[in-house]
């Protein structure tokens, strides 16, 4: 079984008040015409199609770590 991939930053973290919504379609904390809030939703859907999971850990003012865990050989669910 392969190890999960982790992507982390040292930014401002994700506020507890919005953690449950960040994977929702069209949710964004950025107010611009080019940010439509689909990036994490699409990423999560692709990972789920391959029987994987997308999770994260975040601390305000310390950063966020996203964890992508994919099985070794399971085919996509269609």
VMD Tcl script that draws the C-alpha trace (Angstrom):
set ca {
  {0.00 0.00 0.00}
  {1.53 3.34 -1.05}
  {1.87 6.18 1.41}
  {-0.54 9.10 1.11}
  {0.76 12.21 -0.65}
  {0.81 15.39 1.40}
  {0.78 18.99 0.23}
  {1.36 21.60 2.89}
  {1.81 25.32 3.26}
  {2.66 27.72 6.03}
  {-0.12 30.20 5.26}
  {-2.91 31.51 7.44}
  {-4.68 28.13 7.75}
  {-8.37 27.43 7.36}
  {-10.70 28.97 9.89}
  {-12.71 26.46 11.93}
  {-15.94 28.19 10.86}
  {-15.46 27.18 7.20}
  {-13.65 23.82 7.41}
  {-16.83 21.83 6.76}
  {-17.59 23.84 3.60}
  {-14.30 23.99 1.72}
  {-15.06 20.96 -0.48}
  {-18.52 22.29 -1.40}
  {-19.05 23.44 -5.00}
  {-18.77 27.21 -5.50}
  {-17.42 27.86 -2.01}
  {-14.60 30.39 -2.00}
  {-13.10 32.84 0.44}
  {-11.76 34.93 -2.45}
  {-14.00 37.54 -3.98}
  {-12.96 37.81 -7.63}
  {-14.52 36.88 -10.94}
  {-11.87 34.23 -11.61}
  {-12.30 32.31 -8.33}
  {-15.47 30.28 -8.66}
  {-14.79 27.78 -5.87}
  {-14.54 24.56 -7.86}
  {-10.87 23.59 -7.50}
  {-11.11 21.52 -4.33}
  {-14.52 20.14 -5.33}
  {-13.19 18.88 -8.67}
  {-10.00 17.54 -7.06}
  {-12.02 15.67 -4.45}
  {-14.35 14.19 -7.09}
  {-11.41 12.92 -9.19}
  {-9.78 11.36 -6.13}
  {-13.08 9.69 -5.15}
  {-13.45 8.31 -8.71}
  {-10.22 6.41 -8.07}
  {-11.49 5.13 -4.70}
  {-9.27 7.53 -2.81}
  {-9.74 10.17 -0.15}
  {-8.86 13.84 0.20}
  {-8.50 15.09 3.74}
  {-6.78 17.99 5.45}
  {-5.44 19.26 8.74}
  {-5.25 22.97 9.40}
  {-4.36 25.33 12.19}
  {-5.18 29.01 12.01}
  {-1.98 31.08 11.60}
  {0.12 27.91 11.09}
  {-0.91 26.48 7.73}
  {-2.71 23.58 6.11}
  {-1.78 20.07 5.02}
  {-3.87 18.27 2.39}
  {-3.57 14.49 2.27}
  {-4.36 12.53 -0.91}
  {-4.66 8.81 -0.30}
  {-5.15 6.61 -3.37}
  {-5.32 2.82 -3.48}
  {-2.63 1.04 -5.42}
  {-4.65 -0.55 -8.24}
  {-8.42 -0.14 -7.83}
  {-10.16 0.95 -11.05}
  {-12.23 4.15 -11.09}
  {-15.90 4.01 -10.04}
  {-18.02 5.02 -12.98}
}
mol new
graphics top color blue
foreach p $ca { graphics top sphere $p radius 0.5 }
foreach p [lrange $ca 0 end-1] q [lrange $ca 1 end] { graphics top cylinder $p $q radius 0.2 }
display resetview
